[in-house]
Amino acid sequence: MAKVLIATEKPFSAIAVDGIKEVTDAAGFELVKLEKYTDKAELLSAVADVDALIVRSDKVDAEVLDAAKQLKIVVRAGAGFDNVDLAAATSHGVVVMNTPGQNANSVAELVFGLLVFGVRNFFNGTSGTELMGKKLGILAFGNVGRNVARVAKGFGMEVFAYDAFCPAEAIEAAGVKAVGSQDELFSICDIVSLHIPATPETRQSINYDLVGKMKKGGILVNTARKEVIDESGLIRLMEERSDIKYLSDIKPDADAEFAEKFPGRYFATPKKMGAQTAEANVNAGIAAARQIVGYINEGCTKFQVNK
């Protein structure tokens, strides 16, 4: 009997856990949980005899993989997977998967929650602006980017996108205007929403020069990863340009400096909120369980990210 561990410092909802258990029970697997743990030693002990692991933002590094002698698969319930050491997993013969698309609508709706808050001057009683007619740039046109485009059309926005790995034809087919580069996207749009992963190529790529290309009154929205922002460069730009706003779902390392220097132009959620809806929680958890069953029983590697 395969043993599946849910290891979540920030637990799934009870409904999500019930859904996961329904999937694993149907497959004849044993499900165990480690929730709200505060010491890594608890995780190291819990993984010792499990075949599969479901995590959220929990760190799965070489030490965890060393301790998990029977581990065959790790599924990160969500789109991002930079909390899992892919190289170490590969060297241990462990398959790593994510659950792309399960949180996409949740993140997209948050983008517009942040945007409405931002264009209305954080609801401080002063006159703001509307989103209708504004040019929205989407950087990376994956599952979240496509949902952002869908919602933006409902607001009456003009939508543009750039994705180095998505053909322009596919972007245009979704009713979105494809542009040829990041520089062009930032230059022509009033608002840019980031949906790029944190990779060696993207880390600190959103910098002084790039954001500086935005027209007067530009708004940068980040629901991706804090590592993609060159924080010192963005601070310098916002010091020089009092018209730029930065709205983030990921509190920057320099959060205190941003907050002190740019009141009314900067906001970050207290913790990452993109996937924090009941629906996304359930969808991602159940998808993770199904992928584990599919891999162990049938060898399905459709969502493997460490190939």
C-alpha positions as CSV (number, residue, x, y, z in Angstrom):
1,M,0.0,0.0,0.0
2,A,1.4,3.4,-1.0
3,K,1.7,5.9,1.8
4,V,0.9,9.6,1.0
5,L,1.9,12.4,3.3
6,I,0.3,15.9,3.3
7,A,3.0,18.1,4.8
8,T,1.6,21.6,5.1
9,E,2.9,24.3,7.5
10,K,-0.1,26.3,6.2
11,P,-2.8,23.5,6.1
12,F,-5.3,22.8,3.4
13,S,-8.9,23.5,4.2
14,A,-10.8,20.6,5.8
15,I,-12.8,20.2,2.6
16,A,-9.6,19.9,0.5
17,V,-8.2,17.3,2.9
18,D,-11.5,15.3,2.6
19,G,-11.2,15.5,-1.2
20,I,-7.6,14.3,-1.1
21,K,-8.5,11.4,1.2
22,E,-11.4,10.4,-1.1
23,V,-9.0,10.1,-4.0
24,T,-6.3,8.2,-2.0
25,D,-8.8,5.9,-0.4
26,A,-10.3,5.0,-3.7
27,A,-6.8,4.0,-4.9
28,G,-6.2,2.0,-1.8
29,F,-3.5,4.3,-0.5
30,E,-2.8,5.3,3.1
31,L,-3.0,9.1,3.8
32,V,-1.2,10.8,6.7
33,K,-0.9,14.4,7.6
34,L,1.7,16.8,9.1
35,E,0.0,20.2,9.6
36,K,1.1,23.4,11.2
37,Y,4.6,22.0,12.0
38,T,7.1,24.5,13.3
39,D,10.3,22.5,13.3
40,K,12.0,21.0,10.2
41,A,12.8,18.0,12.3
42,E,9.1,17.1,12.3
43,L,9.1,17.0,8.5
44,L,12.3,15.0,8.4
45,S,10.7,12.4,10.7
46,A,7.4,12.3,8.8
47,V,8.8,11.7,5.4
48,A,10.9,8.7,6.5
49,D,8.5,6.0,5.2
50,V,6.3,7.7,2.7
51,D,6.0,7.0,-1.0
52,A,4.4,10.4,-2.0
53,L,4.4,13.9,-0.6
54,I,2.0,16.8,-1.1
55,V,3.2,20.2,-0.1
56,R,2.1,23.8,-0.6
57,S,4.9,26.4,0.0
58,D,6.8,24.0,2.2
59,K,10.6,23.6,1.4
60,V,11.6,20.3,0.0
61,D,15.4,20.4,-0.1
62,A,18.2,17.8,-0.2
63,E,18.0,17.2,3.5
64,V,14.3,16.3,3.2
65,L,15.0,14.1,0.2
66,D,17.8,12.3,2.1
67,A,15.4,11.5,4.9
68,A,12.7,10.2,2.6
69,K,14.2,6.9,1.7
70,Q,11.0,5.5,0.0
71,L,9.9,8.7,-1.7
72,K,8.9,8.4,-5.4
73,I,7.0,11.6,-6.0
74,V,6.5,15.2,-4.7
75,V,3.6,17.3,-5.8
76,R,3.5,21.0,-5.1
77,A,-0.2,21.9,-4.9
78,G,0.0,25.1,-7.0
79,A,1.7,26.5,-10.1
80,G,5.1,27.6,-8.7
81,F,7.6,25.0,-7.6
82,D,10.7,26.9,-6.6
83,N,10.3,25.6,-3.0
84,V,11.4,22.2,-4.3
85,D,15.0,21.5,-5.1
86,L,14.6,20.0,-8.5
87,A,18.2,18.9,-9.0
88,A,18.3,17.2,-5.7
89,A,15.0,15.4,-6.4
90,T,16.3,14.2,-9.8
91,S,19.5,12.9,-8.2
92,H,17.3,11.0,-5.7
93,G,15.1,9.6,-8.4
94,V,12.1,11.5,-7.2
95,V,9.5,12.9,-9.7
96,V,8.4,16.4,-9.0
97,M,5.1,17.8,-10.2
98,N,3.0,20.9,-9.8
99,T,-0.7,21.5,-10.4
100,P,-0.9,24.1,-13.1
101,G,-4.1,26.0,-13.7
102,Q,-5.8,25.0,-10.4
103,N,-5.1,28.4,-8.8
104,A,-5.3,30.5,-12.0
105,N,-8.7,32.1,-11.5
106,S,-8.0,32.8,-7.9
107,V,-4.7,34.7,-8.7
108,A,-6.4,36.5,-11.7
109,E,-9.2,37.8,-9.5
110,L,-6.6,39.0,-6.9
111,V,-4.9,41.0,-9.7
112,F,-8.0,43.0,-10.2
113,G,-8.7,43.3,-6.4
114,L,-5.3,45.0,-6.2
115,L,-5.8,47.1,-9.3
116,V,-9.2,48.5,-8.2
117,F,-7.7,49.3,-4.8
118,G,-4.7,51.0,-6.5
119,V,-6.5,53.1,-9.1
120,R,-9.0,54.3,-6.5
121,N,-6.0,55.6,-4.4
122,F,-6.4,52.8,-1.8
123,F,-9.9,54.1,-1.0
124,N,-8.6,57.2,0.7
125,G,-11.5,59.4,-0.3
126,T,-9.8,61.1,-3.2
127,S,-10.8,60.9,-6.8
128,G,-9.1,58.0,-8.7
129,T,-9.3,56.5,-12.2
130,E,-11.1,53.7,-13.9
131,L,-9.8,50.6,-15.6
132,M,-12.0,50.8,-18.7
133,G,-10.0,51.8,-21.7
134,K,-6.6,51.3,-20.0
135,K,-3.9,49.3,-21.7
136,L,-3.0,46.2,-19.6
137,G,0.2,44.3,-20.3
138,I,0.5,40.7,-19.3
139,L,4.0,39.3,-18.9
140,A,3.8,35.6,-19.5
141,F,0.7,34.1,-21.0
142,G,0.2,30.9,-19.1
143,N,-2.9,29.7,-17.1
144,V,-2.9,32.8,-14.9
145,G,-2.1,35.2,-17.7
146,R,-5.0,33.9,-19.8
147,N,-7.4,34.3,-16.9
148,V,-6.2,37.8,-16.3
149,A,-6.9,38.6,-19.9
150,R,-10.4,37.1,-19.6
151,V,-11.2,39.3,-16.6
152,A,-9.6,42.4,-18.1
153,K,-11.9,42.2,-21.1
154,G,-14.9,42.4,-18.7
155,F,-13.5,45.6,-17.4
156,G,-13.3,47.0,-21.0
157,M,-9.5,47.1,-21.0
158,E,-7.2,46.8,-24.0
159,V,-5.1,43.7,-23.4
160,F,-1.5,43.0,-24.6
161,A,0.8,40.2,-23.7
162,Y,4.4,39.0,-24.2
163,D,5.6,35.5,-23.5
164,A,9.0,34.3,-24.8
165,F,7.7,30.7,-24.9
166,C,4.2,31.2,-26.2
167,P,3.7,31.8,-29.9
168,A,2.2,35.2,-30.9
169,E,-0.4,33.3,-32.8
170,A,-1.6,31.6,-29.7
171,I,-1.8,34.9,-27.8
172,E,-3.7,36.5,-30.7
173,A,-6.1,33.5,-30.9
174,A,-7.1,34.3,-27.3
175,G,-8.2,37.8,-28.4
176,V,-5.1,39.5,-26.9
177,K,-2.6,41.7,-28.8
178,A,0.8,40.0,-28.9
179,V,3.9,42.3,-28.7
180,G,7.5,41.4,-29.6
181,S,9.4,42.1,-26.4
182,Q,9.2,42.9,-22.7
183,D,10.5,46.4,-23.5
184,E,7.6,47.0,-25.9
185,L,5.0,45.7,-23.4
186,F,6.2,48.1,-20.7
187,S,6.5,51.0,-23.1
188,I,2.9,50.9,-24.4
189,C,0.9,49.7,-21.4
190,D,-0.6,51.7,-18.5
191,I,-0.5,48.7,-16.3
192,V,1.8,45.6,-16.4
193,S,0.9,42.4,-14.5
194,L,3.7,39.9,-13.8
195,H,3.2,36.2,-14.2
196,I,6.7,35.0,-14.8
197,P,8.4,32.2,-12.7
198,A,11.6,32.9,-10.7
199,T,14.4,31.4,-12.8
200,P,18.0,32.4,-13.3
201,E,16.9,34.3,-16.4
202,T,14.0,36.2,-14.7
203,R,15.5,37.0,-11.2
204,Q,15.7,40.8,-10.8
205,S,14.8,41.2,-14.5
206,I,12.0,43.7,-13.6
207,N,14.4,46.5,-13.0
208,Y,14.9,50.3,-13.1
209,D,15.3,50.5,-16.9
210,L,12.4,48.2,-17.8
211,V,9.8,49.7,-15.4
212,G,11.1,53.1,-16.3
213,K,9.8,52.7,-19.8
214,M,6.2,52.9,-18.5
215,K,4.1,55.9,-19.3
216,K,3.1,58.5,-16.7
217,G,0.8,57.0,-14.1
218,G,2.1,53.4,-14.7
219,I,1.2,50.6,-12.3
220,L,3.2,47.5,-11.8
221,V,1.3,44.5,-10.3
222,N,3.2,41.5,-9.0
223,T,1.4,38.2,-8.2
224,A,4.3,36.1,-9.3
225,R,7.5,35.9,-7.2
226,K,9.4,38.6,-5.3
227,E,12.7,37.4,-6.7
228,V,11.8,38.7,-10.2
229,I,11.9,42.3,-8.9
230,D,15.2,44.3,-8.7
231,E,14.0,46.0,-5.5
232,S,16.8,48.6,-5.2
233,G,16.2,49.6,-8.9
234,L,12.5,49.9,-8.4
235,I,12.9,52.0,-5.2
236,R,15.3,54.3,-7.1
237,L,12.8,54.7,-10.0
238,M,9.9,55.4,-7.6
239,E,12.0,58.0,-5.9
240,E,12.6,59.7,-9.2
241,R,9.0,59.3,-10.5
242,S,6.2,60.1,-8.2
243,D,3.7,58.8,-10.7
244,I,4.6,55.1,-10.5
245,K,2.6,52.6,-8.3
246,Y,3.7,49.2,-7.2
247,L,1.1,46.6,-6.0
248,S,2.3,43.2,-4.8
249,D,1.0,39.9,-3.6
250,I,4.5,39.1,-2.3
251,K,6.0,41.3,0.4
252,P,9.4,42.5,-0.8
253,D,12.5,42.1,1.3
254,A,12.5,46.0,1.4
255,D,8.8,46.2,2.4
256,A,9.5,48.7,5.2
257,E,11.4,51.0,2.9
258,F,8.8,50.8,0.2
259,A,6.0,51.6,2.8
260,E,7.9,54.5,4.4
261,K,9.0,56.1,1.1
262,F,5.9,55.6,-1.0
263,P,2.7,55.9,1.0
264,G,-0.3,55.9,-1.4
265,R,1.8,54.4,-4.2
266,Y,2.8,51.0,-2.7
267,F,0.8,48.1,-1.2
268,A,1.8,44.5,-0.4
269,T,-0.5,41.9,1.1
270,P,0.6,40.6,4.5
271,K,1.3,37.2,3.0
272,K,0.9,35.7,-0.4
273,M,-2.8,35.6,-1.1
274,G,-3.1,34.6,-4.7
275,A,-4.2,31.0,-4.1
276,Q,-5.9,31.7,-0.8
277,T,-9.5,30.9,-1.8
278,A,-11.5,27.9,-0.8
279,E,-12.0,26.9,-4.4
280,A,-8.3,27.1,-5.3
281,N,-7.3,25.2,-2.1
282,V,-9.6,22.3,-2.9
283,N,-8.8,22.2,-6.6
284,A,-5.0,22.1,-6.1
285,G,-5.2,19.5,-3.3
286,I,-7.4,17.1,-5.2
287,A,-5.3,17.6,-8.4
288,A,-2.2,16.7,-6.5
289,A,-3.8,13.5,-5.1
290,R,-4.9,12.5,-8.6
291,Q,-1.5,13.1,-10.1
292,I,0.1,10.9,-7.4
293,V,-2.3,8.1,-8.1
294,G,-1.8,8.4,-11.8
295,Y,2.0,8.3,-11.4
296,I,2.2,5.4,-8.9
297,N,-0.5,3.3,-10.6
298,E,0.1,4.2,-14.3
299,G,3.4,5.9,-14.5
300,C,1.8,9.1,-15.8
301,T,4.3,12.0,-15.8
302,K,2.2,14.7,-17.6
303,F,2.9,17.4,-15.0
304,Q,6.5,16.5,-14.2
305,V,8.7,19.5,-13.9
306,N,12.1,17.9,-13.3
307,K,12.5,16.0,-16.5
